[in-house]
Amino acid sequence: MSGGVDSAVAAARAVEAGHEVVGVHLALSRMPGTLRTGSRGCCTVEDSMDAQRAANIMGIPYYVWDFSERFKLDVVDDFTAEYAAGRTPNPCMRCNEKIKFAALLEKAMALGFDAVCTGHYASILTDADGNKQLHRAAAWAKDQSYVLGVLTADQINHSMFPLGATPTKAEVRAEAAERGFSVANKPDSYDICFIPDGDTKGWLGERVAPVTGDILDREGNTLGQHDGAVAFTVGQRKGLSIGTPAADGKPRFVLEVRPVTNTVVVGPKEALAIKEIAGNRYTWAGLAPEHPEVAFPCHVQIRAHADPVPAVAQVVSTTAVTGVRGSVELRIIPNEPLAGVAPGQTAVVYVGTRVLGQCTIDRTVSAVPVSVTSASTASASPVPVNA
């Protein structure tokens, strides 16, 4: 029970369905003074008290479990390390993967419970052979199946999402009000919970020592210097501090962050179009495809609120490229180029409404070759790019 309206109503529905329910709030921060600011942050002191009030109304036991150390190691430290490595992580995915449906579920099962029930908007359906599958919620506008794409078959078998078939969030709030929950009109939380002020750049600046490096164009020419590559993300336009304008006069965008050489690569907006993504850290949400090495049609979603895009996916060998025997990756080729994709993001694969699996993106391939942008830049102006 996060202290929000969704988990409170989910718990109430589980009680009414006849389950023996125990409310659990996760203490994820070791800063006792952590407070909520409007809609920013979650799992705060106020959230814990809100959750307890809802549990008291339902008449169910309520506990606070301290997972702060696991959260720091598996989510916060991972977030810092990923940015330091030039990737753009999704801490909510990692929290679901490592905390809510791993550490929490493991402890619950050890104590004799059968499942973890949450207020996520997603559905679990059973196929003709009795296999449980993770699907989108009935209301796509509120669907949260993307952030659950990291769940494994075993975790899905021990999960419950009572809100999956609810048409609208307004109905959940109305139900909460009828039940007398004080959280009925509580704002939804947003932003990264452990950076409640929303200043990710400042937060990272305190934890990753900035090292000056070069800002390059796609051809490798030096355009300027940066004060720390960790402050840049793919697709960023502002704050590049490049004194020399592009030869064609168009704005530049961050295309890559290269931690090994501590360089940032910039270029034209059209070069942000991505024709292929791939990752070797992939999992299947439920029963895996019988022959994943054979290309299959699907839809891919790269952000929680992005539209799914038709694509073709398959598991392919990368042994010849990596030199690691048996090395494979999940390769996804969208029918149309994707915009602003960065390594570290999660690509969730759907077949219809079913969540088939996911991968953490390790590499991307631009739909616009370097030679094309070089030629267009050269024809636009006689001034060299590195002038």
C-alpha positions as CSV (number, residue, x, y, z in Angstrom):
1,M,0.0,0.0,0.0
2,S,1.8,3.1,-1.3
3,G,-0.5,5.5,0.5
4,G,-2.3,6.4,-2.8
5,V,-5.9,5.9,-3.9
6,D,-5.1,3.0,-6.3
7,S,-3.5,0.7,-3.8
8,A,-6.2,1.4,-1.2
9,V,-9.0,0.5,-3.5
10,A,-7.1,-2.6,-4.8
11,A,-6.7,-3.8,-1.2
12,A,-10.4,-3.2,-0.5
13,R,-11.5,-5.1,-3.6
14,A,-9.2,-8.0,-2.6
15,V,-10.8,-8.1,0.9
16,E,-14.3,-8.1,-0.7
17,A,-13.2,-11.0,-3.0
18,G,-12.7,-13.1,0.1
19,H,-8.9,-13.0,0.4
20,E,-7.0,-12.7,3.6
21,V,-5.3,-9.4,3.1
22,V,-2.4,-7.7,5.0
23,G,-1.5,-4.2,4.1
24,V,2.2,-3.5,3.7
25,H,3.9,-0.2,3.1
26,L,7.5,-0.2,1.8
27,A,9.9,2.2,3.6
28,L,12.4,2.9,0.8
29,S,14.2,5.9,2.2
30,R,16.3,6.1,5.4
31,M,15.7,9.8,5.7
32,P,13.0,10.0,8.3
33,G,12.3,13.6,7.4
34,T,11.3,12.8,3.9
35,L,8.1,14.6,3.1
36,R,5.8,14.7,0.1
37,T,5.6,18.0,-1.9
38,G,2.3,18.0,-3.7
39,S,2.4,15.3,-6.3
40,R,6.2,14.9,-6.1
41,G,7.7,11.8,-4.5
42,C,6.1,8.7,-3.0
43,C,6.7,6.3,-0.1
44,T,7.0,9.3,2.3
45,V,6.0,9.7,6.0
46,E,2.7,11.1,4.9
47,D,2.1,8.3,2.5
48,S,2.7,5.7,5.2
49,M,0.1,7.4,7.5
50,D,-2.4,7.6,4.6
51,A,-1.9,3.9,3.9
52,Q,-2.5,3.0,7.6
53,R,-5.7,5.1,7.8
54,A,-7.1,3.1,4.8
55,A,-6.0,-0.2,6.3
56,N,-7.8,0.8,9.6
57,I,-11.0,1.5,7.7
58,M,-10.8,-1.9,6.1
59,G,-10.0,-3.6,9.3
60,I,-6.9,-5.4,8.0
61,P,-3.4,-5.7,9.6
62,Y,-0.9,-3.1,8.5
63,Y,2.9,-3.2,8.5
64,V,5.8,-1.1,7.3
65,W,8.6,-3.2,5.9
66,D,12.0,-1.6,5.6
67,F,13.4,-2.3,2.2
68,S,15.6,0.9,2.1
69,E,18.9,-1.0,1.8
70,R,17.7,-3.1,-1.1
71,F,16.2,0.0,-2.7
72,K,19.5,1.9,-2.4
73,L,21.5,-0.9,-3.9
74,D,19.1,-2.1,-6.6
75,V,17.5,1.1,-7.7
76,V,19.3,4.3,-6.5
77,D,22.8,3.0,-7.0
78,D,21.8,1.4,-10.3
79,F,20.3,4.7,-11.5
80,T,23.6,6.5,-10.7
81,A,25.7,3.8,-12.3
82,E,23.6,3.8,-15.5
83,Y,23.8,7.5,-15.9
84,A,27.6,7.4,-15.3
85,A,27.8,4.8,-18.0
86,G,26.0,7.1,-20.5
87,R,22.6,5.4,-20.3
88,T,19.2,6.6,-19.5
89,P,17.6,4.3,-16.9
90,N,14.0,3.9,-15.8
91,P,14.1,3.5,-12.0
92,C,10.4,2.6,-11.8
93,M,11.1,-0.5,-13.9
94,R,14.0,-1.4,-11.7
95,C,11.9,-1.0,-8.6
96,N,9.2,-3.3,-9.9
97,E,11.8,-5.8,-11.0
98,K,14.0,-5.8,-7.9
99,I,11.8,-4.6,-5.0
100,K,8.0,-4.9,-5.4
101,F,7.9,-8.2,-7.3
102,A,11.2,-9.7,-6.1
103,A,12.3,-8.7,-2.6
104,L,8.7,-8.1,-1.4
105,L,7.3,-11.2,-3.1
106,E,10.1,-13.3,-1.8
107,K,9.5,-12.2,1.8
108,A,5.7,-12.6,1.4
109,M,6.1,-16.1,0.0
110,A,8.5,-17.0,2.9
111,L,5.8,-15.9,5.4
112,G,3.2,-18.1,3.7
113,F,1.3,-15.5,1.5
114,D,0.2,-16.5,-1.9
115,A,0.5,-13.3,-3.9
116,V,1.3,-9.6,-4.0
117,C,-1.6,-7.4,-4.8
118,T,-1.0,-3.9,-6.1
119,G,-2.9,-1.0,-7.5
120,H,-1.3,-1.1,-11.0
121,Y,-3.6,-0.8,-13.9
122,A,-2.9,-4.1,-15.7
123,S,-4.7,-7.4,-16.2
124,I,-3.7,-11.1,-15.8
125,L,-5.5,-13.5,-18.1
126,T,-5.2,-17.2,-18.5
127,D,-4.8,-18.9,-21.9
128,A,-6.4,-22.1,-23.1
129,D,-3.6,-24.2,-21.6
130,G,-3.8,-22.6,-18.2
131,N,-0.8,-20.3,-18.5
132,K,-1.1,-16.8,-16.9
133,Q,-0.4,-13.8,-19.1
134,L,0.1,-10.2,-18.4
135,H,-2.1,-7.9,-20.5
136,R,-2.9,-4.2,-20.8
137,A,-5.6,-2.7,-18.6
138,A,-9.1,-2.0,-20.0
139,A,-8.4,1.7,-19.9
140,W,-5.4,2.3,-22.2
141,A,-5.2,5.9,-21.0
142,K,-4.3,4.7,-17.5
143,D,-2.6,1.4,-18.6
144,Q,0.5,0.6,-16.6
145,S,1.5,-2.7,-18.1
146,Y,4.7,-1.1,-19.5
147,V,6.3,-0.7,-16.1
148,L,5.4,-4.3,-15.3
149,G,7.1,-5.7,-18.4
150,V,10.0,-6.9,-16.3
151,L,7.9,-9.5,-14.5
152,T,8.7,-13.1,-15.0
153,A,6.3,-16.0,-15.4
154,D,6.7,-17.0,-11.7
155,Q,6.1,-13.4,-10.6
156,I,3.0,-13.1,-12.7
157,N,1.6,-16.4,-11.2
158,H,1.9,-14.7,-7.8
159,S,0.5,-11.3,-8.6
160,M,-2.9,-9.6,-8.5
161,F,-4.1,-6.4,-10.1
162,P,-7.7,-5.8,-9.1
163,L,-8.0,-2.5,-11.0
164,G,-7.2,-3.9,-14.4
165,A,-10.7,-4.0,-15.7
166,T,-11.7,-0.5,-14.3
167,P,-12.7,1.8,-17.1
168,T,-11.5,5.1,-15.6
169,K,-9.5,6.5,-12.7
170,A,-12.5,8.7,-11.9
171,E,-14.4,5.5,-10.9
172,V,-11.6,4.4,-8.6
173,R,-11.6,7.8,-6.9
174,A,-15.4,7.7,-6.5
175,E,-15.2,4.2,-5.0
176,A,-12.5,5.4,-2.6
177,A,-14.8,8.3,-1.5
178,E,-17.7,5.9,-0.9
179,R,-15.5,3.7,1.2
180,G,-14.4,6.8,3.3
181,F,-10.8,6.7,2.3
182,S,-9.1,10.1,2.9
183,V,-6.9,9.5,-0.2
184,A,-9.9,9.7,-2.6
185,N,-8.7,13.0,-4.1
186,K,-5.0,12.6,-3.4
187,P,-2.9,13.7,-6.4
188,D,-1.0,11.0,-8.3
189,S,2.7,10.9,-7.6
190,Y,5.1,11.6,-10.5
191,D,8.8,12.2,-11.1
192,I,11.5,10.0,-9.6
193,C,10.6,9.2,-6.0
194,F,14.1,9.6,-4.6
195,I,14.5,13.0,-6.4
196,P,11.3,14.7,-5.3
197,D,12.4,18.2,-6.4
198,G,12.7,16.9,-9.9
199,D,16.3,18.2,-10.3
200,T,17.9,15.1,-11.7
201,K,20.9,17.0,-13.1
202,G,21.7,18.5,-9.7
203,W,21.1,15.2,-7.9
204,L,23.5,13.4,-10.2
205,G,26.0,16.3,-9.9
206,E,26.4,15.6,-6.2
207,R,27.1,11.9,-6.8
208,V,29.1,11.6,-10.0
209,A,32.2,13.8,-10.2
210,P,32.0,15.9,-13.4
211,V,34.9,15.4,-15.8
212,T,35.5,17.8,-18.7
213,G,35.3,16.3,-22.2
214,D,34.7,17.0,-25.8
215,I,31.5,17.6,-27.7
216,L,31.8,16.1,-31.1
217,D,29.7,16.0,-34.3
218,R,28.9,12.8,-36.1
219,E,32.1,12.9,-38.1
220,G,34.3,13.2,-35.0
221,N,35.1,16.9,-35.2
222,T,35.4,18.7,-31.9
223,L,32.7,21.5,-31.5
224,G,33.3,22.4,-27.9
225,Q,33.6,21.0,-24.4
226,H,31.3,19.9,-21.7
227,D,31.7,19.9,-17.9
228,G,30.4,16.4,-17.4
229,A,28.8,13.9,-19.8
230,V,26.4,12.6,-17.1
231,A,24.4,15.8,-17.4
232,F,23.4,15.0,-21.0
233,T,20.7,12.8,-22.3
234,V,19.8,11.7,-25.8
235,G,17.5,14.1,-27.5
236,Q,18.6,17.1,-25.4
237,R,18.7,20.4,-27.3
238,K,19.3,23.1,-24.6
239,G,22.4,23.6,-22.6
240,L,24.9,22.3,-25.2
241,S,27.0,25.5,-24.9
242,I,28.4,25.2,-28.4
243,G,29.6,28.6,-29.6
244,T,29.9,27.7,-33.3
245,P,26.5,27.3,-35.1
246,A,25.8,24.4,-37.4
247,A,26.7,25.0,-41.0
248,D,23.1,24.7,-42.1
249,G,21.9,27.0,-39.2
250,K,19.7,24.3,-37.7
251,P,19.8,23.4,-34.0
252,R,21.9,20.4,-32.8
253,F,20.7,17.6,-30.5
254,V,22.5,15.1,-28.3
255,L,22.7,11.9,-30.3
256,E,25.1,9.8,-28.1
257,V,26.8,9.9,-24.7
258,R,30.1,7.9,-24.8
259,P,31.3,7.3,-21.3
260,V,34.5,5.4,-22.3
261,T,35.9,8.4,-24.1
262,N,33.9,10.9,-22.0
263,T,32.5,12.5,-25.2
264,V,29.0,13.8,-26.2
265,V,28.0,13.5,-29.8
266,V,25.6,16.0,-31.3
267,G,23.9,16.3,-34.7
268,P,20.7,17.2,-36.6
269,K,17.3,16.3,-35.3
270,E,16.6,13.9,-38.1
271,A,19.6,11.7,-36.9
272,L,17.5,11.0,-33.7
273,A,15.3,8.7,-35.8
274,I,16.1,5.1,-34.8
275,K,15.6,2.1,-37.1
276,E,16.8,-0.6,-34.8
277,I,17.1,-1.3,-31.1
278,A,18.6,-4.2,-29.3
279,G,19.4,-5.5,-25.8
280,N,21.0,-8.6,-24.4
281,R,19.3,-8.1,-21.0
282,Y,15.9,-9.4,-22.0
283,T,13.1,-11.4,-20.2
284,W,9.8,-13.0,-21.1
285,A,6.6,-12.0,-19.2
286,G,5.1,-15.4,-18.9
287,L,5.5,-18.3,-21.4
288,A,8.3,-17.5,-23.9
289,P,7.8,-17.7,-27.7
290,E,8.4,-21.3,-28.9
291,H,10.9,-20.1,-31.5
292,P,12.1,-16.6,-30.5
293,E,15.0,-16.9,-33.0
294,V,12.4,-16.7,-35.8
295,A,11.3,-13.1,-36.5
296,F,7.8,-12.4,-35.3
297,P,5.4,-9.4,-35.6
298,C,4.7,-7.4,-32.5
299,H,4.4,-3.8,-31.1
300,V,7.1,-2.1,-29.2
301,Q,6.7,0.6,-26.6
302,I,9.8,2.5,-25.3
303,R,8.2,4.8,-22.7
304,A,5.4,4.4,-20.1
305,H,3.2,6.9,-22.0
306,A,4.4,6.3,-25.5
307,D,2.3,4.9,-28.3
308,P,3.0,1.3,-29.2
309,V,4.7,1.0,-32.6
310,P,4.4,-2.0,-35.0
311,A,7.7,-3.9,-35.3
312,V,9.4,-7.2,-35.9
313,A,11.4,-8.8,-33.1
314,Q,13.7,-11.9,-32.8
315,V,16.5,-13.2,-30.6
316,V,19.7,-13.3,-32.6
317,S,23.3,-14.4,-31.9
318,T,25.9,-11.8,-31.4
319,T,28.8,-14.1,-30.9
320,A,30.6,-13.0,-34.0
321,V,30.3,-9.3,-32.9
322,T,31.0,-9.7,-29.1
323,G,33.3,-12.6,-29.2
324,V,31.4,-14.1,-26.3
325,R,30.3,-17.6,-27.0
326,G,26.5,-18.1,-26.9
327,S,25.9,-14.3,-26.7
328,V,22.4,-13.3,-27.9
329,E,20.2,-10.2,-27.9
330,L,16.6,-9.3,-28.5
331,R,16.6,-7.2,-31.7
332,I,13.6,-5.1,-32.5
333,I,13.1,-3.3,-35.9
334,P,10.1,-0.9,-35.9
335,N,8.1,-0.5,-39.1
336,E,8.7,3.3,-38.8
337,P,11.7,4.9,-37.1
338,L,11.5,5.6,-33.4
339,A,12.3,9.1,-32.0
340,G,14.7,9.9,-29.2
341,V,15.6,6.4,-28.0
342,A,18.5,6.1,-25.6
343,P,20.5,3.1,-24.3
344,G,19.3,2.2,-20.8
345,Q,15.6,2.7,-21.7
346,T,13.3,-0.3,-21.6
347,A,11.7,-1.6,-24.7
348,V,8.5,-3.6,-23.9
349,V,7.2,-6.0,-26.6
350,Y,3.5,-6.6,-27.0
351,V,1.5,-9.1,-29.0
352,G,-2.0,-7.7,-29.1
353,T,-2.7,-6.6,-25.6
354,R,-0.4,-9.2,-24.1
355,V,3.0,-8.1,-22.7
356,L,5.3,-10.7,-24.2
357,G,8.6,-9.4,-22.7
358,Q,11.2,-6.6,-22.5
359,C,14.8,-5.7,-22.9
360,T,17.0,-3.0,-21.6
361,I,18.2,-1.2,-24.7
362,D,22.0,-1.6,-25.1
363,R,22.4,-0.2,-28.6
364,T,20.5,1.8,-31.2
365,V,21.0,2.2,-35.0
366,S,20.1,5.6,-36.5
367,A,17.9,5.6,-39.6
368,V,20.1,8.4,-41.0
369,P,23.6,7.4,-41.9
370,V,26.5,9.8,-41.0
371,S,27.2,10.2,-44.7
372,V,23.7,11.5,-45.4
373,T,23.8,14.2,-42.7
374,S,27.3,15.1,-43.8
375,A,26.2,15.6,-47.4
376,S,23.1,17.6,-46.4
377,T,25.2,19.8,-44.1
378,A,27.9,20.3,-46.8
379,S,25.3,21.3,-49.4
380,A,23.6,23.8,-47.1
381,S,26.7,25.9,-46.6
382,P,30.4,26.1,-47.7
383,V,31.4,26.7,-44.0
384,P,33.1,23.6,-42.6
385,V,31.3,21.9,-39.6
386,N,34.3,22.4,-37.3
387,A,34.9,26.0,-38.3
